[in-house]
Amino acid sequence: MATNRWLATGNYHISYQDEQKIFSTHLDRSIFIVFLSALFIWPLFFEVSNKFMLVIDNIMIAVVAIIGLNIVTGFAGLISIGHAAFVGVGAYTLASFSRVLGDSNMLLTHAWPLMIVLSGLMGAVFGAIVGLPAMRLKHLYLAIATLSFQMIFQWTINFMDFFDQGQTISIGRVHWLTGEVARKDHYVFWYYIILVFIVLCGFMVRNLLRTRYGRCLSAVRDNDRAADAMGMHPGFTKVYAFGLAGFFAGIAGALHAYLYRGVGIESFTLHESITYLAMAIVGGLGTLHGSFWGPAAIKVLDLQVEILAEKAAHFLPASMNLATALRPFTFGLVIVLFLMFEPRGIANWWRIVKSYTKLWPFRY
Amino acid sequence: MKKSKLNLMTVFIAAALMVFISCGTKEAEKVEVATTATEAKTYKLALSLAITGPTSDAGNPYAKGVEDYFKFVNEMNILGEDKIECTIRDDQYKNDVTKRNFEEFIAEGLDFYLNYSTGSTLALKKDFEEEKMPTIPASFHAGNLIESNYIFLPIASYSAQAIGLAEYVVNNHSGSTPKVAMFIHPSAFGRGPVSDVEKAIAAGLDMELIEVVEHGKDLDNTAMLQRLLNKGVQYVISQTVQSPVATMLKDASRLDLVAKTFGENGKITFLGCHYTGGNDLIALAGPAAENFFWTTSYIITSEPGVGTDAQLALAKRYGRDDKAAQSHNYANGVMVAQVATECILRAKARGKAVNKESLYQELLEMNGINAFYPVTTVGPVTYSATDKAGVDTLQLYAVKNGAFKSVGTPFIPIYTGKI
């Protein structure tokens, strides 16, 4: 049967390889290339203030972190309440170098791509270590184990003099081919770097899911005994899921450290871990593009509620602290509403839109 | 089902568009305002602080103090035709939000910056240096000044305050070497003065530091207080915010451990730095606050005078409630606004263009005969290249019959110069 490689009004896969393709039609590929090109080109045409560039960079770093969280929680079904600590491991890897060598040491300022990867690897090591209990623990018990790591991490940073007891440890400005990245170019520069990392991480995960290791994740999530019976190693799969999640988290931590030019404990607390989990839920657990929707939705919502809370604080009585309660209230409400009405997250809306446009103009 | 989800999506997209459009309109309005105000000069100042979230009980009156004083300056034409435009943003006590706010202020052409927390001041220190931005934070952490040229503390540092209290203990204690514990906030803000007090002891301050307690969110301090008593602790110096101190005082009062007079034998005398005290502490601790000793550089409303009358009149003029009007953090906000205004006035008087460079110079020259005397503090504001703490003088207060009353005259700690 001759198939149209540009348009498909249904799923006409005739082989397993066909179903595993990253782009099912040429149109999908073209749209992706145009979209990606637009992401690279737009800062050259539109001047955005540092404030908004910082917001965008921040969302993008969260995307890298959520890609990691989605591997462990979404694809492998292992609840992690310590993801911010893994991000922190990456950031504090840089901070450790800064403390020992100085914040403007060439290793930090010139060899920064290497340092980012090194931070990722450090995150992977910690992820794998924390993942070891996953060989014996499940569900709530595993969640408590990851929570323990979060608490240990916070305690260690808060009380160790080496880490300045959680105070900000500065990181110097990085160098590029044209010399030191100036303050005015800082946020745009990191926009491109984070974007490159997102593309690399995205393709890495997309391809991982096409391999037997990726399919192991889903198999172990759905039924680890059945997976075991089919010759997979559930224990190893869980540990490497944590390791991979730690790797992406570590990279996100290093990017965060370079973007803010400093590392402080308040960005890696339990609250941040819960926020990451919320981003994954709102975006859509177990979907790659959910990792993009979640951070964007939560961060934009956070920004809007922040503006509202600030305005409310001017006329609400300070003693009642109602404005302070507005943010956690909204945050909690959004999570509850999504869990109740759209547990598959925003990714499911995307799926509906896609299936609708695929059939358009025919309804069925 | 599919239809309802499509509807839900439509609502979501419409909401997002509305937000986007509203942001765009706001920008357009700003441009319009900027183009119409061409004659009189407008000086851009900004403040980022915790109006909501942790420590907002202090941040809220502080913001009101700053806002009211600048309104007053503009309404009374203190700068002639020129106006001050001070943007106040909530940062919820989060460093990353403060950084975002700071970037926004810089983009708008900031001339002078007012910051708030210790954490964000330390985190943005390099930004202040790069931008050469004169900055006055509400944090009095001595560490803010290390490797910094552009940060100026409004009053004596927490370290100076803790050392001042320790000196008072040593000078007024009868008997052998006094045994002291420190009760501190588990952060840079709380920990800052500990090492400096230890240095003062090493430099000869005759006091024994028995224990440093980092408080959590405990609602009961019985065990801690009993432990301190068993160790022979006679004085507790606190460097934290009001609520944990109030909890501790209430527990100590319940256990009958609070000294009725300073240094009473077998009891504990409680003392605290700037953010531990004030009228809010009395409101929180009630009668348990009796005999609590507290130091700050501000004149407080329970000791009426010209400064406090002016403070209350300002608060009344802008319809502030009694709680804000009576707050020493309101006075704190007024004072930093006064310093910024004074710098602008002086730069104008010298015929200089008012910008961050000239305002920085004015701060550096604010000493000797050029010292600034705001009516709300117990001493003059003095800054120089080597002295970045504004009011060096401190006043000790103690709660008597439900109000803070002065104890002795203003003083400058001696050991701060020896460490």
Interface residues (C-beta under 8 A of the other chain):
Chain A: S49 N50 K51 L54 V55 N58 N158 Q165 G166 Q167 T168 S170 R183 Y187 Y260 R261 G262 G264 E266 S267 V300 Q304 E306 A309 E310 A313 H314 P317 A318 S319 N321 A323 T324 L326 R327 F341 E342 N348 W349 I352 V353 Y356
Chain B: K2 K5 L6 L8 M9 F12 A16 V19 I51 T52 G53 S56 D57 N60 P61 R89 D90 Q92 K94 N95 D96 V97 K99 R100 N101 E103 E104 I106 A107 G119 L122 A123 K125 K126 E130 E131 G143 P186 S187 A188 R191 D321 K323 A324
